[in-house]
Amino acid sequence: MTDSTTLTKFRGMDVESDISRTDRSSTTSNIESLGLTNSTLTYDGNFIRSAAGVCMTGEIVFGLLVWTLIGGTDYLHEQAMGWVMFVSVFYWVFTIILFLLYLTMTQTRIPQIPWKTLGVCFNGSASVLYLTAIVISAVSLHLANRGRYYFISWVASAIFASLAMLCYAGNTVVIVKSWRSKSEDTQDK
């Protein structure tokens, strides 16, 4: 063996293994400090059947319909429809993330986040911004030709945006009720 081969083997094996051991131990300590020691995800089938799960499923389905109906048209020429598209895509993506977090019960492993407050703020803001999107979508209907594809798609997107807003508002009410009932239970004790 030449010195360069030995040096390469030395660099490749020892240095990398020391680095990986160092990185793993620091990562493990960071994870343990957050209270995330268990790496298995659990599935909560009851969440989908709960009121919050049904609302979130409606939010995902109706939000998807809103942005796909608008995305299939030439909405870029109408700036107002860009706002409707932004609201629907933004809340659709974050609703899917929250849905997966609740479905896998990840929120129970991260107690540092006030999940009830997050849910109320998220769903409340979604309700308000979807309401603005509905109004903007309804006002923008006169820009499309009646009977044409754009007009039909925009009408349908306004209807589905209304349904999505009702789901977000309903989810807000469900979270507030569960929040109050748990705070009343702790006050009684």
C-alpha positions as CSV (number, residue, x, y, z in Angstrom):
1,M,0.0,0.0,0.0
2,T,1.1,3.4,-0.8
3,D,1.0,6.3,1.6
4,S,-1.8,8.0,-0.4
5,T,-4.0,4.8,-0.2
6,T,-3.4,4.5,3.5
7,L,-4.1,8.2,3.9
8,T,-7.3,7.8,1.9
9,K,-8.5,4.8,3.9
10,F,-7.6,6.7,7.1
11,R,-9.6,9.7,5.9
12,G,-12.5,7.6,4.7
13,M,-13.0,5.4,7.6
14,D,-11.8,6.9,10.8
15,V,-12.6,10.5,10.2
16,E,-16.1,9.9,8.8
17,S,-17.0,7.4,11.5
18,D,-15.9,9.9,14.2
19,I,-17.9,12.6,12.5
20,S,-21.0,10.4,12.2
21,R,-20.7,9.4,15.9
22,T,-20.4,13.0,16.9
23,D,-23.4,14.1,14.7
24,R,-25.6,11.2,15.9
25,S,-24.9,11.9,19.6
26,S,-25.6,15.6,19.2
27,T,-28.7,14.9,17.3
28,T,-29.9,12.4,19.8
29,S,-29.3,14.8,22.7
30,N,-31.2,17.5,20.8
31,I,-34.1,15.1,20.2
32,E,-34.1,13.9,23.8
33,S,-34.1,17.5,25.1
34,L,-37.3,18.1,23.1
35,G,-38.9,15.0,24.6
36,L,-39.0,13.2,21.2
37,T,-37.4,9.9,22.2
38,N,-40.0,7.5,20.7
39,S,-39.6,7.4,16.9
40,T,-42.7,5.2,16.1
41,L,-45.7,6.9,14.8
42,T,-49.2,5.8,15.8
43,Y,-52.3,6.0,13.8
44,D,-55.4,7.5,15.5
45,G,-58.4,6.1,13.6
46,N,-60.8,7.8,16.0
47,F,-59.5,11.2,14.8
48,I,-61.0,10.8,11.4
49,R,-64.4,10.0,12.9
50,S,-64.3,12.9,15.3
51,A,-65.9,16.3,14.6
52,A,-62.5,17.9,14.1
53,G,-61.4,15.1,11.7
54,V,-64.6,15.4,9.7
55,C,-64.1,19.2,9.5
56,M,-60.5,18.8,8.4
57,T,-61.4,16.3,5.8
58,G,-64.0,18.7,4.4
59,E,-61.4,21.5,4.5
60,I,-59.0,19.4,2.5
61,V,-61.5,18.3,-0.1
62,F,-63.2,21.6,-0.6
63,G,-59.9,23.5,-0.6
64,L,-58.6,21.2,-3.2
65,L,-61.7,21.8,-5.4
66,V,-61.4,25.6,-5.0
67,W,-57.8,25.8,-6.2
68,T,-58.1,23.2,-8.9
69,L,-61.2,24.9,-10.4
70,I,-59.5,28.3,-10.4
71,G,-56.2,26.8,-11.5
72,G,-57.8,25.3,-14.6
73,T,-58.8,28.8,-15.8
74,D,-56.9,31.8,-16.9
75,Y,-57.0,33.4,-13.5
76,L,-53.7,35.2,-13.8
77,H,-55.3,38.0,-15.8
78,E,-57.6,38.8,-12.9
79,Q,-55.5,39.8,-9.9
80,A,-58.4,39.3,-7.5
81,M,-58.6,35.6,-8.4
82,G,-54.9,35.4,-7.5
83,W,-55.8,36.2,-4.0
84,V,-58.5,33.5,-3.9
85,M,-55.9,31.1,-5.3
86,F,-53.3,32.1,-2.6
87,V,-55.8,31.6,0.2
88,S,-57.0,28.3,-1.0
89,V,-53.5,26.8,-1.7
90,F,-51.9,28.2,1.5
91,Y,-54.6,26.9,3.8
92,W,-54.9,23.6,1.9
93,V,-51.2,22.8,2.3
94,F,-51.1,23.7,6.0
95,T,-54.4,21.8,6.7
96,I,-52.9,18.7,5.2
97,I,-49.8,19.1,7.4
98,L,-51.9,19.6,10.5
99,F,-54.2,16.7,9.5
100,L,-51.2,14.4,9.3
101,L,-49.9,15.6,12.6
102,Y,-53.2,14.9,14.3
103,L,-53.7,11.6,12.5
104,T,-50.3,10.3,13.6
105,M,-50.8,11.8,17.1
106,T,-47.6,13.8,16.8
107,Q,-49.2,16.6,18.8
108,T,-49.1,14.4,21.9
109,R,-45.3,14.2,21.5
110,I,-44.7,17.9,21.3
111,P,-46.3,19.4,24.3
112,Q,-44.4,22.7,24.0
113,I,-46.8,23.8,21.2
114,P,-50.2,25.1,22.4
115,W,-52.2,23.0,20.0
116,K,-55.6,24.3,21.0
117,T,-54.5,27.9,20.6
118,L,-52.8,27.0,17.3
119,G,-56.0,25.4,16.0
120,V,-58.2,28.3,17.0
121,C,-55.9,30.9,15.4
122,F,-55.3,28.8,12.3
123,N,-59.0,27.9,11.7
124,G,-60.2,31.4,12.7
125,S,-57.9,33.1,10.3
126,A,-58.8,30.6,7.6
127,S,-62.4,31.4,8.1
128,V,-61.9,35.1,7.8
129,L,-59.6,34.9,4.8
130,Y,-61.8,32.4,3.0
131,L,-64.7,34.8,3.6
132,T,-62.7,37.5,1.8
133,A,-61.9,35.1,-0.9
134,I,-65.6,34.2,-1.4
135,V,-66.5,37.9,-1.6
136,I,-63.7,38.6,-4.1
137,S,-64.6,35.5,-6.1
138,A,-68.3,36.5,-6.2
139,V,-67.5,40.1,-7.2
140,S,-65.1,38.9,-9.9
141,L,-67.8,36.8,-11.6
142,H,-68.8,39.7,-13.8
143,L,-65.4,39.6,-15.5
144,A,-66.0,36.1,-16.9
145,N,-68.5,35.5,-19.8
146,R,-71.7,34.0,-18.5
147,G,-72.0,30.4,-19.7
148,R,-68.4,30.0,-20.5
149,Y,-66.0,27.6,-18.8
150,Y,-64.3,30.3,-16.7
151,F,-67.7,31.5,-15.4
152,I,-68.8,28.0,-14.4
153,S,-65.5,27.2,-12.8
154,W,-65.5,30.5,-10.8
155,V,-69.0,30.0,-9.6
156,A,-68.2,26.4,-8.5
157,S,-65.0,27.6,-6.8
158,A,-67.0,30.3,-4.9
159,I,-69.5,27.6,-3.8
160,F,-66.7,25.3,-2.6
161,A,-64.9,28.1,-1.0
162,S,-68.1,28.8,1.0
163,L,-68.2,25.1,2.1
164,A,-64.5,25.2,3.0
165,M,-65.1,28.4,5.1
166,L,-68.0,26.6,6.9
167,C,-65.7,23.7,7.7
168,Y,-63.0,26.0,9.0
169,A,-65.5,27.9,11.1
170,G,-67.0,24.6,12.4
171,N,-63.6,23.4,13.3
172,T,-62.9,26.6,15.2
173,V,-66.1,26.1,17.2
174,V,-65.3,22.4,17.9
175,I,-61.8,23.4,19.2
176,V,-63.2,26.2,21.4
177,K,-65.8,23.9,22.8
178,S,-63.3,21.2,23.6
179,W,-61.0,23.8,25.1
180,R,-63.7,25.2,27.3
181,S,-64.9,21.8,28.4
182,K,-61.3,20.8,29.4
183,S,-60.8,24.1,31.3
184,E,-64.1,23.6,33.1
185,D,-63.1,20.1,34.1
186,T,-59.8,21.3,35.6
187,Q,-61.6,24.1,37.4
188,D,-64.1,21.7,39.0
189,K,-61.3,19.5,40.4
